[in-house]
Structure formats: C-alpha cells, structure tokens
Amino acid sequence: MSEREDGEAVGGPDVPRPKPLQTFFRIDDVRDDDGRVRYVGESYVPERTLLRKIVPAFREAGYDVELERVEGRHVVVATPFDHGREGIPWVNLTLFVTTVLTTLFVGAYGWYYVPLAEIRANPLTMLQAWPFTAAVLGVLMIHELGHYAAAKYHGVDVSLPYVIPFVFPFGTLGAVIRMRGRMPSRKVLFDVGAAGPIAGLVATVVVTAIGLSLDPIRVPAEVANQSGTMIRFNNPPLLTIIAELLGERTTYSDPGLSAHPVVIGGWVGMFFTLLNLLPVGQLDGGHMVRAMIGPRQETIASLVPGILFGIAAYLYYWQGFGLDESVGLWAFWGVFSMVIAFNGPADPGEEDRLGWPRLAVGIATFAVGALCFLLVPIEIVST
C-alpha cells in the first residue's frame, strides 16, 4: 500500500495490479486521481514495449491506460471505461437537436423553396423539409454509429456522436465521435476506422436510391426564371452509377423541375465519405492505412496536402475556376490535412499485421470511396 500526497491511503484490493505491470514496471507509488489510478515508478522496458505488454491486461480489467512522464518519472494512468460519463449526454443531445433545426431551416428555405417570410410567420412550415433532414442526418449518424458499434464491440471507450450544426448549404458540418484511450491493436484500429465509411456508404447508396425514386420538386417560377448566378453541385461517379442502374434522372431540361432534396442527402454522404477516407492523421482513412501498412502511413499522409494543393492550383490556373468554388474547397482541405498529418496518426498498442480478409475489405472500401471523388464538386454557374 502507498500513500497519497494528502495522506489518503490508496492501493487497496480494488486497485488493479495486472501481472504484466508488476513484471515490466517498478511501482513506487499508487495514487487516486479523481477515479483514475496513477502508478508512479520506472519502466524496465522501452515505453512502447511497456504499453504493448500492459494494455491488454488493463483492458480486460475494464481500464484504458496511458503512459506519461512527469518530472523524469514514468506514470501509468489507468482510467475506468465509464469514468465521468454517467447520466444524460446533454452536449450530444443539444448539438443533435440544434442540427435538426438548422437542417430543417436550410432544407425548407434552400431546397424546398419555402419563402423566408413564410418561415418567419410560421416556423412549423420548416417541417415539410423533414425528408431532407432525415437524409442528411441519417447518412452522417449511421457513419458515426458504425464507428461507435465497432468500438463497443472491441471494448474501446468511445463517446456518442457529436453533430455539428451549421448553415448553408446543408445545415451541418458533419459529425464526429471521440475515441478515449489507445487502440489496443492494428486489427481493432482497422475495424473501428473502417466501420464508419462502410456503414456510411451503405446508408448513402440507400438514401440516394430513395431520393432518385421520388418525384422531382417544382421550382417556383420566380426562382427558375431569374437571372444571375447559382451554385451547382455536380454528380460524383457513384451517384451517376446508381441513377443509371435505377434508370432515373438527376437533371431535367425543364428549369422548373429539380431533383428531390433527398438526393442531396446522398451527395452529402458521398462527399463526407471521400473526405473521411483521406489517409491522414486521425481521419478514418488515416486509421485504416495505419492499420494496413503500419508506421509507413506517415509517408503517404505527407503527400496528401501537396496533392490537394495541386488540384486547387490546376483548377485555378489551368481551368479558370474561382477561389469561391472548388478551388477554395480543395485548398481548405489541403491546409486541414496538413494540420492533422502534423499531429500524427493513431499509435496502436500491438503491431501485429492484418490478415488478407481485412486488407481486401480496406482496398474495396477505398475503391468505392474513390467513386465519390470528382475534381469539381461545386461550381458557380450563370443562369
């Protein structure tokens, strides 16, 4: 037994002391830190080796584990899976409700052509955009819940999805979940990373098919006949393939007709899937490639920003697109990917190589994800 600095004894029978910890780590002190257990001492082996040895045993005992270095000493920090996460997840719930409202507003005003004055007079008119909201949030939430389900299956501590509200053009900037603690192995890292894109792609195909099967909506005459500029969302190859297989149209010669807004939910799913599959940092593609090829993933990640900047330069200098179109989009993601690539990828506890089945799933996921890519996803056209 040891003593806390304030004199409270800890280290009783409820404190986990896995055999690998005692074998590879000299325990000088055990401290209770608001529910977490901190083992202060010195590692007998390199830090990465220590984590690889102790992570499985701690996870079996119901703890995530991290290694810190404080004042020249090693500190193993063990955190219970459910530490500090009881009760109603108010932040997740508030963000979700807010995003429902923003997508209803954007859907009603931007995609169902409900006049702003009508929305102000009767906000309930936004409810007619519920198919748009269901489509957009459906593909995003199913993507994140794919991660969530895989993480729970493997015993990885993970938060519920956080949906990010926004304004035009979709009413949201997407959704994220937080992984707490370290991935125990490359296999788990792959499964958790791939589950989101796979689930999201399935949802995207279903939503796109439903949207294409619905009747087009009528564009008000004052909108269809007005002159000026408008933003056009071009079809990625996957959307075109689905439309051709179903024998449905995505565009109409009649300017008074527009594809059903549910199709936009499929477009959103494809676009966010593509971005998430970029093989950098903590993005899904970064997790998958790190698991598939190991530490060499960082070499690939270092090339991604240059490729995205190259696309932006090509569109700007050789194709004449403006910064407010796809040029700015790819340039922004070039900067973003550079930042997250600099922060580094996930570092799993075990480095066992993946088997061919997982490698095949990974290759197939990236192949389908590539069908979501197009050089010019959005452009400004004159009407």
Disulfide bonds with the S-S distance in Angstrom:
none
